[in-house]
Amino acid sequence: MKNLTFRKQFGICIGILIISFIFANITKIGIFTNIAWIIYGLTFVINPVWPEIWDHLDHKKLKLGCRIGGILVLIVALITRFGV
């Protein structure tokens, strides 16, 4: 399977977040928001991508930065309780 580009992956993640926010507001269950943020973080840990404008930089450092960012999103999703 071909890897996603940054634009496609970011768009899919934002779509998942919007759907989960709507679902959390309808059901009044805030855990759906946390689950969406966990999915968002995992996508950047599993498939680290960056904008094309940064493609001239060192790819090892870019992958590491994307994975660190994804882990930070995971940590925030696990320790924060989003209310509805």
PyMOL CGO cylinders between C-alpha atoms (Angstrom):
from pymol import cmd
from pymol.cgo import CYLINDER

trace = [
    CYLINDER, 0.00, 0.00, 0.00, 1.25, 3.45, -0.86, 0.3, 1, 1, 1, 1, 1, 1,
    CYLINDER, 1.25, 3.45, -0.86, 1.95, 5.74, 2.10, 0.3, 1, 1, 1, 1, 1, 1,
    CYLINDER, 1.95, 5.74, 2.10, -0.26, 8.76, 2.63, 0.3, 1, 1, 1, 1, 1, 1,
    CYLINDER, -0.26, 8.76, 2.63, 1.04, 12.26, 1.98, 0.3, 1, 1, 1, 1, 1, 1,
    CYLINDER, 1.04, 12.26, 1.98, 1.00, 14.83, 4.74, 0.3, 1, 1, 1, 1, 1, 1,
    CYLINDER, 1.00, 14.83, 4.74, -2.00, 16.64, 3.26, 0.3, 1, 1, 1, 1, 1, 1,
    CYLINDER, -2.00, 16.64, 3.26, -4.11, 13.49, 2.92, 0.3, 1, 1, 1, 1, 1, 1,
    CYLINDER, -4.11, 13.49, 2.92, -3.18, 12.15, 6.35, 0.3, 1, 1, 1, 1, 1, 1,
    CYLINDER, -3.18, 12.15, 6.35, -3.83, 15.50, 8.01, 0.3, 1, 1, 1, 1, 1, 1,
    CYLINDER, -3.83, 15.50, 8.01, -7.20, 15.79, 6.25, 0.3, 1, 1, 1, 1, 1, 1,
    CYLINDER, -7.20, 15.79, 6.25, -8.26, 12.29, 7.27, 0.3, 1, 1, 1, 1, 1, 1,
    CYLINDER, -8.26, 12.29, 7.27, -7.26, 12.95, 10.89, 0.3, 1, 1, 1, 1, 1, 1,
    CYLINDER, -7.26, 12.95, 10.89, -9.15, 16.25, 11.00, 0.3, 1, 1, 1, 1, 1, 1,
    CYLINDER, -9.15, 16.25, 11.00, -12.19, 14.47, 9.54, 0.3, 1, 1, 1, 1, 1, 1,
    CYLINDER, -12.19, 14.47, 9.54, -12.00, 11.81, 12.25, 0.3, 1, 1, 1, 1, 1, 1,
    CYLINDER, -12.00, 11.81, 12.25, -11.72, 14.52, 14.91, 0.3, 1, 1, 1, 1, 1, 1,
    CYLINDER, -11.72, 14.52, 14.91, -14.76, 16.41, 13.60, 0.3, 1, 1, 1, 1, 1, 1,
    CYLINDER, -14.76, 16.41, 13.60, -16.86, 13.25, 13.41, 0.3, 1, 1, 1, 1, 1, 1,
    CYLINDER, -16.86, 13.25, 13.41, -15.85, 12.24, 16.94, 0.3, 1, 1, 1, 1, 1, 1,
    CYLINDER, -15.85, 12.24, 16.94, -16.58, 15.72, 18.32, 0.3, 1, 1, 1, 1, 1, 1,
    CYLINDER, -16.58, 15.72, 18.32, -20.06, 15.59, 16.78, 0.3, 1, 1, 1, 1, 1, 1,
    CYLINDER, -20.06, 15.59, 16.78, -20.62, 12.05, 18.06, 0.3, 1, 1, 1, 1, 1, 1,
    CYLINDER, -20.62, 12.05, 18.06, -19.38, 13.03, 21.54, 0.3, 1, 1, 1, 1, 1, 1,
    CYLINDER, -19.38, 13.03, 21.54, -21.78, 15.99, 21.65, 0.3, 1, 1, 1, 1, 1, 1,
    CYLINDER, -21.78, 15.99, 21.65, -24.73, 13.90, 20.50, 0.3, 1, 1, 1, 1, 1, 1,
    CYLINDER, -24.73, 13.90, 20.50, -24.11, 11.07, 22.96, 0.3, 1, 1, 1, 1, 1, 1,
    CYLINDER, -24.11, 11.07, 22.96, -22.69, 13.31, 25.75, 0.3, 1, 1, 1, 1, 1, 1,
    CYLINDER, -22.69, 13.31, 25.75, -19.78, 10.86, 26.19, 0.3, 1, 1, 1, 1, 1, 1,
    CYLINDER, -19.78, 10.86, 26.19, -16.44, 12.65, 26.20, 0.3, 1, 1, 1, 1, 1, 1,
    CYLINDER, -16.44, 12.65, 26.20, -14.29, 9.54, 25.75, 0.3, 1, 1, 1, 1, 1, 1,
    CYLINDER, -14.29, 9.54, 25.75, -14.96, 9.63, 22.01, 0.3, 1, 1, 1, 1, 1, 1,
    CYLINDER, -14.96, 9.63, 22.01, -12.91, 12.82, 21.79, 0.3, 1, 1, 1, 1, 1, 1,
    CYLINDER, -12.91, 12.82, 21.79, -10.00, 11.16, 23.58, 0.3, 1, 1, 1, 1, 1, 1,
    CYLINDER, -10.00, 11.16, 23.58, -10.21, 8.15, 21.26, 0.3, 1, 1, 1, 1, 1, 1,
    CYLINDER, -10.21, 8.15, 21.26, -10.04, 10.44, 18.23, 0.3, 1, 1, 1, 1, 1, 1,
    CYLINDER, -10.04, 10.44, 18.23, -6.92, 12.17, 19.59, 0.3, 1, 1, 1, 1, 1, 1,
    CYLINDER, -6.92, 12.17, 19.59, -5.34, 8.78, 20.26, 0.3, 1, 1, 1, 1, 1, 1,
    CYLINDER, -5.34, 8.78, 20.26, -6.01, 7.76, 16.64, 0.3, 1, 1, 1, 1, 1, 1,
    CYLINDER, -6.01, 7.76, 16.64, -4.59, 11.10, 15.49, 0.3, 1, 1, 1, 1, 1, 1,
    CYLINDER, -4.59, 11.10, 15.49, -1.37, 10.56, 17.45, 0.3, 1, 1, 1, 1, 1, 1,
    CYLINDER, -1.37, 10.56, 17.45, -1.02, 6.94, 16.36, 0.3, 1, 1, 1, 1, 1, 1,
    CYLINDER, -1.02, 6.94, 16.36, -1.24, 7.84, 12.69, 0.3, 1, 1, 1, 1, 1, 1,
    CYLINDER, -1.24, 7.84, 12.69, 1.80, 10.10, 13.00, 0.3, 1, 1, 1, 1, 1, 1,
    CYLINDER, 1.80, 10.10, 13.00, 3.70, 7.53, 15.06, 0.3, 1, 1, 1, 1, 1, 1,
    CYLINDER, 3.70, 7.53, 15.06, 2.99, 4.73, 12.59, 0.3, 1, 1, 1, 1, 1, 1,
    CYLINDER, 2.99, 4.73, 12.59, 3.26, 6.80, 9.39, 0.3, 1, 1, 1, 1, 1, 1,
    CYLINDER, 3.26, 6.80, 9.39, 5.49, 9.83, 10.04, 0.3, 1, 1, 1, 1, 1, 1,
    CYLINDER, 5.49, 9.83, 10.04, 4.95, 12.37, 7.26, 0.3, 1, 1, 1, 1, 1, 1,
    CYLINDER, 4.95, 12.37, 7.26, 5.86, 16.04, 6.91, 0.3, 1, 1, 1, 1, 1, 1,
    CYLINDER, 5.86, 16.04, 6.91, 4.95, 18.90, 4.56, 0.3, 1, 1, 1, 1, 1, 1,
    CYLINDER, 4.95, 18.90, 4.56, 6.69, 18.85, 1.18, 0.3, 1, 1, 1, 1, 1, 1,
    CYLINDER, 6.69, 18.85, 1.18, 8.36, 22.19, 1.87, 0.3, 1, 1, 1, 1, 1, 1,
    CYLINDER, 8.36, 22.19, 1.87, 10.48, 20.49, 4.58, 0.3, 1, 1, 1, 1, 1, 1,
    CYLINDER, 10.48, 20.49, 4.58, 11.53, 17.63, 2.30, 0.3, 1, 1, 1, 1, 1, 1,
    CYLINDER, 11.53, 17.63, 2.30, 15.04, 19.06, 1.80, 0.3, 1, 1, 1, 1, 1, 1,
    CYLINDER, 15.04, 19.06, 1.80, 15.89, 18.54, 5.49, 0.3, 1, 1, 1, 1, 1, 1,
    CYLINDER, 15.89, 18.54, 5.49, 17.32, 15.37, 7.06, 0.3, 1, 1, 1, 1, 1, 1,
    CYLINDER, 17.32, 15.37, 7.06, 14.66, 12.65, 6.81, 0.3, 1, 1, 1, 1, 1, 1,
    CYLINDER, 14.66, 12.65, 6.81, 15.82, 10.82, 9.95, 0.3, 1, 1, 1, 1, 1, 1,
    CYLINDER, 15.82, 10.82, 9.95, 15.29, 13.94, 12.04, 0.3, 1, 1, 1, 1, 1, 1,
    CYLINDER, 15.29, 13.94, 12.04, 11.94, 14.64, 10.40, 0.3, 1, 1, 1, 1, 1, 1,
    CYLINDER, 11.94, 14.64, 10.40, 10.72, 11.09, 11.12, 0.3, 1, 1, 1, 1, 1, 1,
    CYLINDER, 10.72, 11.09, 11.12, 11.88, 11.37, 14.71, 0.3, 1, 1, 1, 1, 1, 1,
    CYLINDER, 11.88, 11.37, 14.71, 10.15, 14.74, 15.10, 0.3, 1, 1, 1, 1, 1, 1,
    CYLINDER, 10.15, 14.74, 15.10, 6.88, 13.42, 13.68, 0.3, 1, 1, 1, 1, 1, 1,
    CYLINDER, 6.88, 13.42, 13.68, 6.98, 10.41, 15.96, 0.3, 1, 1, 1, 1, 1, 1,
    CYLINDER, 6.98, 10.41, 15.96, 7.75, 12.56, 19.02, 0.3, 1, 1, 1, 1, 1, 1,
    CYLINDER, 7.75, 12.56, 19.02, 4.84, 14.84, 18.09, 0.3, 1, 1, 1, 1, 1, 1,
    CYLINDER, 4.84, 14.84, 18.09, 2.54, 11.83, 17.74, 0.3, 1, 1, 1, 1, 1, 1,
    CYLINDER, 2.54, 11.83, 17.74, 3.63, 10.51, 21.14, 0.3, 1, 1, 1, 1, 1, 1,
    CYLINDER, 3.63, 10.51, 21.14, 2.98, 13.92, 22.71, 0.3, 1, 1, 1, 1, 1, 1,
    CYLINDER, 2.98, 13.92, 22.71, -0.54, 13.92, 21.26, 0.3, 1, 1, 1, 1, 1, 1,
    CYLINDER, -0.54, 13.92, 21.26, -1.05, 10.41, 22.68, 0.3, 1, 1, 1, 1, 1, 1,
    CYLINDER, -1.05, 10.41, 22.68, 0.10, 11.52, 26.13, 0.3, 1, 1, 1, 1, 1, 1,
    CYLINDER, 0.10, 11.52, 26.13, -2.19, 14.55, 26.11, 0.3, 1, 1, 1, 1, 1, 1,
    CYLINDER, -2.19, 14.55, 26.11, -5.11, 12.36, 24.98, 0.3, 1, 1, 1, 1, 1, 1,
    CYLINDER, -5.11, 12.36, 24.98, -4.47, 9.87, 27.78, 0.3, 1, 1, 1, 1, 1, 1,
    CYLINDER, -4.47, 9.87, 27.78, -4.11, 12.38, 30.63, 0.3, 1, 1, 1, 1, 1, 1,
    CYLINDER, -4.11, 12.38, 30.63, -6.73, 14.94, 29.57, 0.3, 1, 1, 1, 1, 1, 1,
    CYLINDER, -6.73, 14.94, 29.57, -10.42, 14.48, 30.11, 0.3, 1, 1, 1, 1, 1, 1,
    CYLINDER, -10.42, 14.48, 30.11, -12.33, 16.35, 27.44, 0.3, 1, 1, 1, 1, 1, 1,
    CYLINDER, -12.33, 16.35, 27.44, -15.76, 17.41, 28.61, 0.3, 1, 1, 1, 1, 1, 1,
    CYLINDER, -15.76, 17.41, 28.61, -18.82, 17.69, 26.46, 0.3, 1, 1, 1, 1, 1, 1,
]
cmd.load_cgo(trace, "trace")
